[in-house]
């Protein structure tokens, strides 16, 4: 991985976050355990469109306001080993992390638990591939208050973990991320 590229990418993300500090860090699992970056990007695009249309009471995605006038997201997709509990089959699949910022809607007053419920069950009922499971060991949607010590560089670790693989430079989702620099 070209270190110059990585540094410029971090700068782009951090410039957005310096203007709009993230308020929540969200992890999402997908029921089909996507193995291709294009698949997880498509799932996230659908989720994002449903969420934003719901938040702003819109019927068409084309009416969604630009990122400076609505809830914004920085989206990363992380690879992780999945072990199927019934068959013990193992494979590497993507899951999604969203850094949520510019909460200019009712989301501002929600607790992490209430936000998780809203995303997983209210928005999620129209996003078939979003996992609805929730237990102490397995959460289809997990919401944490954004903590700069933990989350500022959290997703950039994958650029080093996967640097010798073909997709090592694809952890950030440029299609679904909002940059407001």
N, C-alpha and C positions, 0 to 999 in steps of 0.2 A: 504494500500500500504506500502510495506516495504521501509522505508526511506533510508536504505543502498542501496537498488536497485536503487531508484530514484537518489541518489547522484552519484552512479557509472555511471548511464545512462547520467546524466548531464555532468559528467567529460569526458565521451567518446565523446559526441557532442562538448563540449567546447575545447577539445584537437584538434579535427579536425579544428574547427573554429579559433583556435590560429595559426595554420599553414596556413590556407586558409580562410581569413575573408570573410564571405558572402557579396555579393555586392547588391543582390536584395532579397526582400521578396515577394513571389508570392502567391496569393490566387486563387484557381480554384474551380468552381462549376461544377457539373455534371448534365446532363439532366435527368438522371433516379433517382436522389436523393438517392444514395445508402444507405441502412440501415445496411448492413453487411460489416465488416472490410475487408473481403476477396474480396468483389466486388470493393470497392474503391481502394484497393491495385492493383487489376488487371487493372483497368482503368489507374492508375498512371504508371504502368509498360509499358502499351501500349504507353502512352504519352511520357514517357522517351525514349523508344526505337525509336520512330518516331523522336523525337527532336534530339537525338544524331546521328542517321543515317543521318539526314538532315544537321546537323552542320558539320559533318566530311565527307560528300559525300560518304556514305557507302550504300551498297546494302543489307548487312547481319548484324544482331545484333551481331553475334559472332565476328565481326571485330571491335566492339567498344573498344577503348583503356581503360586501367584501370583508376581509378579515379584520380591518380596523374598526368595523361597526358591528361586530358580532363576536360570539364565543370563538376563540381560536384554538388550534391544536398543532402540536408538533408530534408527528407520528413516527415511531420506529417499529420494526419487526425483528424480533429476536428468535434465533434458532435454539431449540432445546431438545434433548432426548425425551421421547415419549415412550412409556412402557404401558401397553394395553393390559388392564388388570385381568381380563378374562382369558387372554391367550398368551400373555407375556411377550407378544411381538414387540420389537423395538424398532424405532425409526426416529429420524430428526424431522421436526416439524416447526413451523413458525407460530408464534403468538405475538400479540400486539401490545405496545406501550404507547399511551397517549399522555402528553404533558398538556394539560388544559389551562388556558389563560383567557383573560379579558371576559370574565364572567359578568356580563351586563344583563343577565336575566334572573329569574327566580333561583337559578343554580347557586347564586351568591350566598343564599341563606341556608342551603342544605348542608347537613352533616355528611361526612363520608359514607356512613351507612345508608342514609336516605338517597344520596346520589347513586350509590351502587344499586339500590332497589329500583330507582327510576331508570337507569341505563339498562340493567339486566332484564327487567320485567316489563316496563312501560315501552321503552324504545325497542327492547329486544324481542317483543312479541311480533314485531314486523321485520326482524332480522333473523331469519331462520337459522343461519349458520353460527350465530352467537350462542355460546354455551350458557344454559340456564341453570347449570348445576351450582350448588353452593353448600359446602361443608367446611369443617375446620381444615381439612387436608386439601380440598380442591375447590377453588373458586373460579367460576366462569368469568366473573367480573370482580376485580378487586380494586378498591379506591383507597388511596392514601393521601393525606395532606402533603403537598409538595414541600420537600425539605431540601434546600440548596446543598447542604453537606452530602446528602445521599444521592440526590437526583440530578444535580447539575451536569455531571459527566457520566451518569449511569449507563446510558446506551452507547457511548463511544467505546466502551470496552470491547464490544463485538468486532470492531474494526481491527483490533489486534488479535482477538481469538481466531477469527476466520481469514486472516490476511493471506493465507496460502491456498484458499479455495477460490473457485471461479467467482462466486458471489460475495466475496469478502467486503466489497465496497457498497453493498446494497442494504444496509440496515435502516437507513433513513428512507422514509416514504415521501419523496418529493411531490408526488401527485396529491396526496392527502394532507400534507403539512402546510401550515400558513406561515409565511414570512412577511413581516411588516417593517422591513428596514428601509 
